[in-house]
Amino acid sequence: MKALVYHGPGQKAWEERPRPTLERATDAVVRITTSTLCGTDLHILKGDVPTVGDGRILGHEGVGVIEEVGAAVSSFAKGDKVLVSCITACGRCAFCRKGMYSHCRDGGWILGNTIDGTQAEYVRVPHAEMSLHALPTDADEEAMVMLSDILPTGFECGVQNGQVAPGDKVAIVGAGPIGLAALMTAQFYSPAEIIMVDLDPNRLEVARSFGAGQSVDSRSGDAVRQVLELTGGEGVDVAIEAVGIPATFDVCQQILAPGGRLANVGVHGQPVVLHLETLWAHNVTLTTRLVDTVTTPLLMKVVRSGKLQPGRLVTHRFSLADVVKAYDTFGNAARERALKVVLNA
């Protein structure tokens, strides 16, 4: 089969690889029909994720059709259409029993990380019973593939960890796909105001169309001042960091009101400075999290109802064989006006 293979920082290639086979009775092999690129993939290519080694097939998001299932898999059969979760979970270990699937002792985020991923014609999915979700044959694959990662990530790591509540003032720093996913799902809780912060005017325009009441262009370097002005000098109740660099984390900690919550979502490849000399007396809460995908079934219901339309995030479409070109587009998102880039088999 063909697959997108990582060969060290800045190096990737579309090349021939052995088709995956069942290794355990709990596995399934899925033929990928729709996949997509993630900001985390870009972090991998920068060398920010040292667990990803030379020769790894990238990708952790996908929709496909089951080709083969192990003897212990009873919920799925050959020919079923499924959503591949970015998180693999055994469902039995101590962390899984707490709902912390991301820390599963025999799983977690392993696809495209420590085992081969979904930017390929086929993928082996361990613990298929817990790691796949059945889809109707007529499901909108472009909308559903957003539920592999970005929708539950924005919702769980940003909105739920930030404890967004009715009447809150919320700032989301980073208007990429994850930030927009947080924007879409924060509206479940009727916050009084959502302020989107980014340095890309196109993405800020998209954010306004998705429900952001205010937007802050951070190109001038005074995002903190602008947010404080918009909140009457008080700051925000919730700041969601959706980029993963020191500068955006710093903005978040400077715009928190007393009692505020800072929910970090971004993948950080460098240390940040936590200003406890300022925050120690402000009753603030800082949360971190890797998505657990426990909310995927709930989000699937909302998407199927039409009340949540993540397919609107798709701006570019490529064939799976053109994945290298897709990375070039996604890696130059501002120039290409790209949000989510979808790969179709």
C-alpha positions in Angstrom: 0.0 0.0 0.0 1.0 3.7 -0.2 1.5 5.8 2.9 2.9 9.1 4.1 6.1 8.3 6.0 8.0 10.5 8.5 11.8 10.4 8.1 12.9 13.0 10.7 12.3 16.7 11.2 11.2 18.3 7.9 11.3 15.1 6.0 8.3 13.1 4.7 7.6 10.9 1.7 4.7 9.2 0.0 6.0 5.7 -0.4 5.2 2.0 -0.6 4.8 0.2 2.8 3.5 -3.3 3.7 -0.2 -3.5 4.2 -1.1 -3.9 7.9 -2.4 -7.2 9.2 -4.1 -8.2 12.4 -1.6 -8.6 15.3 -4.1 -9.2 18.1 -7.6 -10.6 18.3 -8.8 -7.2 19.4 -7.5 -5.4 16.2 -9.3 -4.3 13.1 -7.8 -3.3 9.7 -9.6 -0.3 8.1 -9.4 0.8 4.5 -9.1 4.6 4.7 -11.6 6.5 2.6 -11.2 10.0 4.2 -8.4 11.4 6.3 -7.1 14.9 7.2 -4.1 16.7 8.5 -3.7 18.1 12.0 -1.7 20.8 13.6 0.0 18.1 15.6 1.3 16.6 12.4 3.1 19.9 11.7 4.5 19.8 15.3 5.8 16.3 14.5 7.5 17.5 11.3 9.2 20.3 13.3 10.6 17.7 15.7 8.4 18.7 18.6 7.2 15.1 19.3 10.3 13.0 20.0 8.2 9.8 20.4 7.7 9.8 16.6 10.6 7.9 15.0 12.0 7.6 11.5 9.8 5.4 9.3 6.5 6.1 11.1 3.3 6.5 9.0 1.7 9.7 10.1 -1.9 10.6 10.7 -4.4 10.0 13.5 -7.8 10.9 12.0 -9.8 9.0 9.5 -13.1 7.5 8.3 -13.0 4.2 6.5 -14.4 0.7 5.8 -13.4 -2.3 7.8 -11.5 -4.9 5.9 -10.8 -7.4 8.6 -11.5 -7.9 12.3 -9.9 -10.0 15.0 -11.6 -12.9 16.6 -12.4 -10.9 19.8 -14.1 -8.1 17.9 -17.9 -8.6 18.0 -19.3 -5.0 17.4 -17.9 -4.6 14.0 -17.7 -6.7 10.8 -16.1 -6.5 7.4 -17.8 -3.8 5.3 -18.8 -1.5 8.2 -18.2 2.2 7.8 -16.4 3.5 10.9 -14.8 6.6 12.4 -11.3 6.0 13.6 -10.7 7.8 16.9 -7.3 9.6 17.4 -7.2 7.9 20.8 -6.9 4.1 21.3 -8.4 2.7 24.5 -8.4 -0.8 25.9 -11.4 0.1 28.2 -10.1 -2.0 31.0 -7.0 -0.4 32.6 -7.1 1.9 35.6 -6.9 5.1 33.5 -9.6 3.9 31.1 -11.9 3.2 34.0 -11.5 6.8 35.0 -12.4 7.9 31.5 -8.8 9.0 30.8 -8.5 7.1 27.6 -5.6 9.3 26.5 -3.5 7.6 29.2 -4.6 4.1 28.5 -1.8 1.7 29.5 -2.0 -0.1 26.2 -3.1 2.8 24.0 -3.7 6.5 24.2 -2.5 8.7 21.4 -0.5 6.0 19.5 -1.7 6.3 15.9 0.8 8.2 13.9 2.9 8.5 17.0 4.2 5.2 18.3 2.4 3.0 15.8 1.5 3.6 12.1 -1.3 6.0 11.4 -4.1 6.9 9.1 -2.5 8.9 6.3 -2.3 5.6 4.3 -4.5 3.4 2.3 -5.0 1.0 5.3 -4.5 1.2 9.0 -4.5 -1.3 11.9 -6.6 -0.1 14.8 -5.8 -1.8 18.1 -8.7 -2.3 20.6 -11.2 -1.8 17.8 -14.3 -2.2 20.1 -13.3 1.0 22.0 -11.4 2.8 19.3 -13.8 2.8 16.4 -17.3 4.3 16.1 -20.0 3.0 13.7 -21.2 5.4 11.1 -24.3 5.1 8.8 -23.5 4.3 5.2 -24.8 7.8 4.1 -22.7 9.7 6.7 -21.0 12.9 5.5 -17.4 11.7 5.8 -15.9 15.2 5.7 -18.0 16.3 8.7 -17.4 13.0 10.6 -13.6 13.0 10.2 -13.6 16.2 12.2 -14.8 14.0 15.1 -11.6 11.9 15.0 -9.7 14.7 16.8 -10.4 18.4 16.5 -14.0 18.5 17.7 -13.5 16.5 20.9 -10.1 18.1 21.5 -11.5 21.7 21.3 -14.5 20.6 23.4 -12.8 18.5 26.1 -9.4 20.3 26.4 -10.7 23.8 25.9 -14.4 24.2 26.7 -14.9 21.5 29.4 -11.5 22.0 31.0 -12.1 25.7 31.0 -15.5 25.1 32.6 -17.2 27.5 30.2 -20.5 28.6 31.8 -23.5 30.8 30.9 -22.6 34.4 31.1 -18.8 33.9 30.9 -16.5 36.0 28.9 -14.3 33.7 26.9 -11.1 34.4 24.8 -9.8 31.8 22.4 -6.2 32.5 21.4 -5.6 30.8 18.0 -8.3 30.7 15.3 -7.0 27.6 13.6 -9.1 24.4 13.4 -8.8 23.6 17.1 -9.6 27.1 18.2 -12.6 27.1 15.9 -13.7 23.8 17.3 -13.6 25.3 20.7 -15.5 28.3 19.5 -18.3 26.1 18.0 -18.7 23.9 21.1 -18.3 26.8 23.7 -21.6 28.0 22.4 -23.3 24.9 23.9 -23.0 26.8 27.2 -24.3 30.3 26.3 -21.2 32.4 27.2 -21.9 36.1 27.2 -19.0 36.9 24.9 -16.5 35.0 22.9 -13.4 36.9 21.7 -11.2 35.3 19.1 -7.5 36.2 18.9 -5.3 35.5 15.9 -2.8 37.2 13.6 -4.6 36.0 10.4 -7.4 38.3 9.3 -9.0 35.6 7.2 -9.2 33.2 10.1 -10.7 36.0 12.3 -13.4 36.6 9.6 -14.2 32.8 9.6 -14.4 32.9 13.4 -16.9 35.7 13.3 -19.0 33.6 10.9 -18.9 30.8 13.4 -20.2 32.9 16.2 -17.3 34.9 17.7 -18.7 38.2 18.9 -15.4 40.0 18.9 -12.1 39.5 17.2 -8.6 40.7 18.0 -5.9 41.0 15.4 -2.7 40.2 17.2 -0.2 41.2 14.4 0.5 44.5 16.2 1.7 42.7 19.3 -0.9 44.3 21.6 -3.5 41.5 21.9 -3.5 41.8 25.7 -4.4 45.5 25.6 -7.1 44.9 23.1 -8.7 42.1 25.1 -8.6 44.1 28.3 -10.2 47.1 26.5 -13.0 44.8 25.2 -13.7 43.5 28.7 -13.6 46.9 30.5 -10.2 46.2 32.0 -11.4 43.2 33.8 -10.1 40.3 31.7 -11.9 37.1 30.7 -13.3 34.3 32.8 -11.9 31.6 30.4 -8.8 31.8 28.2 -8.3 28.9 25.8 -4.7 28.5 24.4 -5.1 26.8 21.0 -1.7 27.4 19.4 1.1 25.9 21.5 3.8 28.6 21.6 5.2 30.7 24.5 3.8 34.0 23.1 0.2 32.8 23.0 0.4 31.1 26.4 1.6 34.4 27.7 -1.3 36.3 26.2 -3.7 33.9 28.0 -2.2 34.3 31.4 -2.2 38.1 31.1 -5.9 38.4 30.1 -7.4 36.3 32.9 -9.7 38.0 35.3 -9.5 37.0 39.0 -10.9 33.6 39.4 -10.3 32.9 35.7 -9.5 29.5 34.1 -6.7 29.0 31.6 -7.3 25.9 29.5 -4.2 24.9 27.5 -4.9 22.9 24.3 -1.9 23.7 22.2 1.0 21.2 21.8 4.1 23.0 23.2 7.5 22.2 21.9 9.3 24.8 24.0 9.1 25.9 27.7 6.8 28.7 28.7 7.1 31.1 31.6 4.4 30.9 34.2 4.1 34.3 35.9 3.2 33.2 39.4 4.7 36.4 40.7 1.5 38.0 39.3 -1.0 35.1 39.4 -0.3 33.6 42.8 -3.1 35.7 44.4 -5.6 35.8 41.5 -7.4 32.5 42.2 -6.8 31.3 38.7 -6.9 27.7 37.5 -4.5 26.3 34.8 -5.5 23.0 33.1 -3.7 20.8 30.7 -5.1 17.7 28.9 -4.7 15.3 26.0 -8.1 14.6 24.4 -9.8 11.5 25.8 -12.5 11.4 23.1 -15.1 10.5 25.7 -17.5 13.0 24.1 -17.2 11.7 20.6 -20.6 9.8 20.8 -22.3 13.0 22.1 -20.7 15.1 19.4 -21.8 12.6 16.7 -25.4 13.0 17.8 -25.2 16.8 17.6 -23.5 16.7 14.1 -26.1 14.2 12.8 -28.8 16.5 14.1 -27.4 19.4 11.9 -26.9 21.7 14.9 -23.2 21.4 14.6 -21.6 21.6 11.2 -17.9 20.9 11.4 -17.8 20.2 7.6 -17.7 24.0 7.2 -14.1 23.9 8.5 -13.0 22.2 5.3 -11.3 24.6 2.9 -9.1 22.3 0.7 -9.5 18.8 -0.7 -6.8 16.5 -2.1 -6.6 12.9 -3.1 -4.7 10.8 -0.6 -2.0 10.3 -3.1 -1.4 14.1 -3.1 -0.8 14.2 0.6 2.6 15.8 0.3 1.0 18.7 -1.7 -1.7 18.9 1.0 1.0 19.3 3.7 2.5 22.2 1.7 -0.9 23.9 1.6 -1.7 23.2 5.3 1.8 24.3 6.4 1.3 27.7 4.6 -2.2 28.2 6.0 -2.2 32.0 6.0 -1.1 32.2 2.4 -3.4 29.5 1.2 -6.3 30.5 3.5 -6.4 26.9 4.7 -8.3 25.5 7.7 -8.9 21.8 7.4 -7.4 20.0 4.5 -9.2 16.8 3.7 -7.7 13.7 2.0 -10.0 11.5 -0.1 -9.0 8.0 -1.2 
